[in-house]
Amino acid sequence: MKKSVVSKEYQNLQKDILTLQENWKKSINPESIIPNLDKVAMSAGVPAAALASINFEISLFLQWIEEINALLIKNNPELKSKLADVKTLVNEETAIRWIDEAFSFNSFYFASFVEENGLEEWIPQFLAETALRPYLQLTAEKIQHEITQGVPGAGCPVCGEPARLAVLEDEGKKVMTCPRCLAHWNAKRIECAHCGNDDHKTIQYLTIEGDASSQIQVCEKCTGYIKVIDTRQYLSKPSAAMLDLNTIHLDFVAQEQGYHTVGEINQIN
């Protein structure tokens, strides 16, 4: 297995963040999430979390923002001045907006927020997304038994995250997995997660020298790609979030060769 290009320090930070999120998830009242398994909407690609009734506890969300700030500063004291304004900027009204915009991947909103408030570009969306994930993960846990397959091009059937990671389990069974909400669903070995193409002539695999457990599945029809990791070769299986982070070198390789995390249909005939 190829050594991750991500620094050990950043890996440890991410592990600490995942621990925080696990603790946060335990403090959520399970009754605050009421799934709505609308089969018609889900078969059309609407994420299940968008259909669910989720009662966000804003005081918890604000507390989590403070906790993640503290962790970031502990990890890197130089961030203290860069994060100093966040506490004064994020009130209940802002928190509600952050939840909505993070939920819908609205990077334009966060870019505007950064510009208006003089923050570093990564800060608001990172904080909002980090604090949102426990709700998405609990939603996924509640409905995982109903999630058996995805809709090509729709991303994760629970949270809508663009599909980019699959693992091989058991006898080579391909399972898509979401680093955001941790949902998982079955997939055909030869099928593009972005456009549904199942023609073996236009579905190819890129391999990485020295990395026997990983492949990049690419689709010549839409130029989309996903990472495929044979976790049977791992002594202990990491979480989807850590697996995604530690295989970021595969993203670099795919994108350098012109492939995308979201396919673009009709690139070729």
Protein Blocks (a to p, Z undefined) as FASTA:
>chain_A
ZZdfbdfklmmmmmmmmmmmmmmmmmpcfklpccdddfklmmnopafklmpccdddfklm
mmmmmmmmmmmmmmmmmlmmmmmmmmmmmcfklmmmmmmmmmnopaklmmmmmmmnopaf
klmmmmmmmmmmmmmmmmmmmmmmmmmbdcehklpaklopacfbdcdehjhpacdddfkl
opacdddfbdcfklopacfklcccdddehiakbccdddfklopacddddfklpfbdcdfk
lmmmmmmmmmmmmmmnopafbdcehkbZZ
